[in-house]
Amino acid sequence: MKRKEMWTIAIFSLLMTALPMLVMAAQEADKPKPALFATFWALVPPVVAIVLALMTKEVYSSLFIGIAFGAALFAGGNFEGTVLHIFNEGFIKVLSDSYNMGILIFLVMLGTIVALMNKAGGSAAFGQWAETHIKTRIGAQLATIFLGLLIFVDDYFNCLTVGSVMRPITDRHQVSRAKLAYLIDATAAPICIIAPVSSWAAAVSGFVEGEDGFALFISAIPYNFYAILTIVTMITVTMARIDFGPMAEHERAAFNGDVTNGSIEDEETDTLVVNKDATVKDLVVPIVSVVICCVIGMIYTGGFFKGETFVNSFSNCDASVGLSIGSFFGYLVTMIYYRTRNVIPFREAMNCLIAGFNAMVPAILILTMAWSLKAMTDSLGAKEYVATNMQMVAGNLANFLPAIIFLVGCFLAFSTGTSWGTFGILIPIVVAVFQNTNHELMLISISACMAGAVCGDHCSPISDTTIMASAGANCVHVDHVSTQLPYVILVAFVTFISYVIAGFMQNAWVCLPVSIVMMIGAILATKMLHARNVEEE
């Protein structure tokens, strides 16, 4: 048995053994609320989950232990009550919630459409088209960025498609595999976390209770500095031909014909299906269909077709229902389009349902665990406890919280390799802290949660998106992690400063331009410093 697993089992056993002694004196079975309701103990379950995740680097078991600990606190250490609370008020309740189920349907539909596109040959057709239309090294990198930004509905979709499509093109134009992996990774989660029609938007909306989750997500986009600055950085370093750190060495080697910089990497066969009848439209039409159908679905639930304005219908929409309905009709449009084009047999198209579901199992599992953990803290009165104690926080100190939250999110996501699990833990706490107090600061702090989670996940060597980006680019994983880390650190530093400024100014349309100017200035300064170091050598 691995040491991490032994630690997990030992801590879980200790908690379950010691808990009855901690709460025995406080048990009162005849009260509808637990004896520990709205006390410090209400915050312990997520703390347990965070500590275990940091120790074990395994998020699933850590989240479950946090759930079990919260249920045990609620039941006063009673074994039967603990088990019933885990399932009745945890898994069963969150999975029977109509909003949550709509999000899960949306995820499965997305996975199915991804599988359909790859099976029909649309992704491979785009790659063949690009080979005849992209003429320069900068053009190859910009095309990679553009495709990554285009596939904004889901980060798994992004990583599973962009690498295989663009690798032959970037190889031909002597772009290093490390640079390709960075461009893939930097357009996966960052674009998904600022795209209203994405699995990430649906997930974030599901973590917010007592507020309009989707409206908060939309309002928080201008404050998501890390995602926006990452995109600015990609475009700047590409257009200005700026490379620094280990990436510069890989790019020099690629310019001399060695795209792997001497690393031995077996060339895998293309996982995309090559269909002589497929065209670029077989990639574009499904993506555009999903976007349009999801937008229509959301404004439909917001009353657009009953007289509401477009903006109001977006603000008042039921994101879960809208995205699930929209993705379903996007799937139908894709199926009908492929059948009229006769690029995929019906039986194979239906088999993509299973493939799509399998691709989304990790995301579904993380969501279910995070929702259940939130249910445990809610039953213990975490919101009431935090709201009461928030009044004790000095006003000036609260202005620094977004920057602090960003750092916590970075560290947690880096250590666990998951961004969804990170903001699934942090966002409910942030909402409880700022709810009914300072709405603008709540928006900034929610953005800081998402930005920190994406930043940590972006550079974590155990992140699934980092690993998939390496695989998509056919790059040695260690090379990808080491070459992109300096870029991530630079963006994270500017993001931290931006959240300090935003905490005091609380105006997105002032803070965002300032952060972009700082980011470009930091890149140019890094280039000058790197050039000076090269001259000194």
MOGI-V787465 format. One record per backbone hydrogen bond with DSSP energy under -1.0 kcal/mol. CO is the residue of the C=O (numbers start at 1). NH is the residue of the N-H. E is the energy in kcal/mol with one decimal. If there is no record, write none. Layout:
# MOGI-V787465
co->(CO/CO)
nh->(NH/NH)
e->(E/E)
This chain:
# MOGI-V787465
co->(2/3/4/5/6/7/8/9/10/11/12/13/14/15/18/19/20/23/28/34/36/39/40/41/43/44/45/46/47/48/49/50/51/52/53/59/60/61/62/63/64/65/66/67/68/69/70/71/72/75/78/79/80/81/82/83/84/85/86/87/90/91/92/97/98/99/100/101/102/103/104/105/106/107/108/109/110/111/112/113/114/115/116/117/118/121/122/123/124/125/126/127/130/136/137/138/139/140/141/142/143/144/145/146/147/150/153/154/155/156/158/161/162/163/166/167/168/169/170/171/176/177/178/179/180/181/182/188/189/196/198/199/200/201/202/211/212/213/214/215/216/220/221/223/224/225/226/227/228/229/230/231/232/233/234/235/236/237/245/246/247/248/249/250/251/252/253/254/258/259/260/275/279/280/280/281/283/284/285/286/287/288/289/290/291/292/293/294/295/296/297/298/299/300/303/303/304/309/310/311/312/318/319/320/321/322/323/324/325/326/327/328/329/330/331/332/333/334/335/336/337/338/338/345/346/347/350/351/352/353/354/355/360/361/362/363/364/365/366/367/368/369/370/371/372/373/374/375/376/377/378/380/381/382/383/384/385/386/389/390/394/397/398/400/401/402/403/404/405/406/407/408/409/410/411/412/413/419/420/422/423/426/427/428/429/430/431/434/434/438/439/440/441/442/443/444/445/446/447/448/449/450/451/452/453/454/455/460/463/464/465/466/467/468/469/470/476/477/478/479/480/481/484/485/486/487/488/489/490/491/492/493/494/495/496/497/498/499/501/502/507/507/508/510/511/512/513/514/515/516/517/518/519/520/521/522/523/524/525/526/527/528/529/530/531/532/533)
nh->(6/7/8/9/10/11/12/13/14/15/16/17/18/19/22/23/24/26/31/37/39/42/43/44/47/48/49/50/51/52/53/54/55/56/57/63/64/65/66/67/68/69/70/71/72/73/74/75/77/78/82/83/84/85/86/87/88/89/91/92/94/95/96/101/102/103/104/105/106/107/108/109/110/111/112/113/114/115/116/117/118/119/120/122/273/125/126/127/128/129/130/131/134/140/141/142/143/144/145/146/147/148/149/150/151/152/199/158/159/160/162/165/166/167/170/171/172/173/175/174/180/181/182/183/184/185/186/192/193/198/202/203/204/205/206/213/216/217/218/219/220/223/224/225/228/229/230/231/232/233/234/235/236/237/238/239/240/242/248/250/251/252/253/254/255/256/258/257/261/177/263/278/282/283/284/285/287/288/289/290/291/292/293/294/295/296/297/298/299/300/301/302/304/303/306/308/307/313/314/315/316/322/323/324/325/326/327/328/329/330/331/332/333/334/335/336/337/338/339/340/341/342/343/349/350/351/353/355/356/357/358/359/364/365/366/367/368/369/370/371/372/373/374/375/376/377/378/379/380/382/381/38/385/386/387/388/389/390/392/393/398/400/401/404/405/406/407/408/409/410/411/412/413/414/415/416/417/423/424/426/427/430/431/432/433/434/435/437/438/442/443/444/445/446/447/448/449/450/451/452/453/454/455/456/457/458/459/463/467/468/469/470/471/472/473/475/480/481/482/483/484/485/488/489/490/491/492/493/494/495/496/497/498/499/500/501/502/503/505/506/510/511/512/514/515/516/517/518/519/520/521/522/523/524/525/526/527/528/529/530/531/532/533/534/535/536/537)
e->(-2.1/-2.3/-2.2/-2.5/-2.6/-2.6/-2.4/-2.5/-2.3/-2.6/-2.3/-1.8/-2.7/-1.9/-1.5/-1.7/-1.4/-1.1/-1.5/-1.8/-1.3/-1.9/-1.9/-1.0/-1.3/-3.0/-2.2/-2.5/-2.8/-2.4/-2.2/-2.3/-2.0/-3.0/-2.0/-2.5/-2.1/-2.4/-2.1/-2.1/-2.9/-2.6/-2.1/-2.4/-2.2/-2.1/-2.1/-2.3/-2.5/-1.2/-2.3/-2.4/-2.5/-2.2/-2.2/-1.8/-3.2/-1.1/-1.9/-2.1/-2.6/-2.3/-1.3/-2.3/-1.9/-1.6/-2.0/-2.4/-2.0/-2.1/-2.2/-2.5/-2.2/-2.4/-2.2/-2.3/-2.3/-2.1/-2.4/-2.5/-2.2/-2.4/-2.5/-1.6/-1.1/-2.1/-1.7/-1.6/-1.9/-2.2/-2.6/-1.4/-2.1/-1.8/-1.6/-2.8/-2.3/-1.6/-2.3/-2.8/-2.6/-2.3/-2.5/-2.1/-1.9/-1.7/-2.6/-2.0/-2.7/-2.6/-2.6/-2.0/-2.7/-2.1/-2.7/-2.4/-1.7/-1.4/-2.8/-1.5/-2.1/-2.6/-2.0/-2.4/-2.3/-2.7/-2.8/-1.6/-2.3/-1.1/-1.7/-2.1/-2.9/-2.2/-1.5/-1.3/-2.4/-2.1/-2.4/-2.4/-1.9/-1.1/-1.9/-2.3/-1.9/-3.1/-2.1/-1.6/-2.2/-2.5/-2.3/-2.1/-2.4/-2.8/-1.6/-2.7/-2.7/-2.0/-1.3/-1.7/-2.4/-2.1/-2.1/-2.2/-2.3/-1.1/-2.8/-1.9/-1.2/-2.6/-1.6/-1.7/-1.4/-2.0/-2.1/-2.6/-1.2/-2.8/-2.6/-2.4/-2.2/-2.7/-2.8/-2.5/-2.3/-2.5/-2.5/-2.3/-2.4/-2.0/-1.7/-1.1/-2.8/-1.3/-1.5/-2.2/-1.3/-2.6/-1.8/-2.2/-2.4/-2.9/-2.8/-2.0/-2.7/-2.7/-2.7/-1.8/-2.3/-2.3/-2.2/-2.2/-2.6/-2.2/-2.6/-2.8/-2.7/-2.7/-2.3/-2.5/-1.8/-1.1/-1.6/-2.2/-2.2/-1.7/-1.6/-1.7/-2.9/-2.1/-2.6/-1.9/-2.6/-2.6/-2.3/-2.3/-2.4/-2.3/-2.7/-2.9/-2.1/-2.5/-2.2/-1.9/-1.8/-2.1/-2.2/-2.0/-1.0/-2.3/-1.5/-2.8/-2.2/-2.7/-2.7/-1.9/-2.0/-1.7/-1.3/-1.5/-1.7/-1.6/-1.1/-1.9/-3.4/-2.2/-1.8/-2.4/-2.7/-2.3/-2.5/-2.6/-2.6/-2.4/-2.0/-2.1/-2.5/-2.6/-1.7/-2.3/-1.8/-2.3/-2.8/-1.9/-1.9/-2.3/-1.8/-2.1/-1.1/-1.8/-2.1/-2.2/-2.3/-2.5/-2.3/-2.1/-2.1/-2.2/-3.2/-2.7/-2.2/-2.4/-2.5/-2.5/-2.2/-2.4/-1.4/-1.3/-2.3/-2.7/-2.3/-1.9/-2.2/-3.0/-2.0/-2.8/-2.1/-2.4/-2.4/-2.3/-1.9/-1.2/-2.2/-2.7/-2.0/-2.2/-2.7/-2.3/-1.9/-2.5/-2.4/-2.0/-2.2/-2.1/-1.7/-2.2/-2.8/-2.0/-2.8/-2.0/-1.2/-2.5/-2.8/-1.5/-2.5/-2.2/-2.3/-2.4/-2.2/-2.4/-2.4/-2.4/-2.1/-2.3/-2.4/-2.2/-2.2/-2.2/-2.4/-2.6/-2.5/-2.2/-2.2/-2.0/-2.1/-2.2/-1.7)
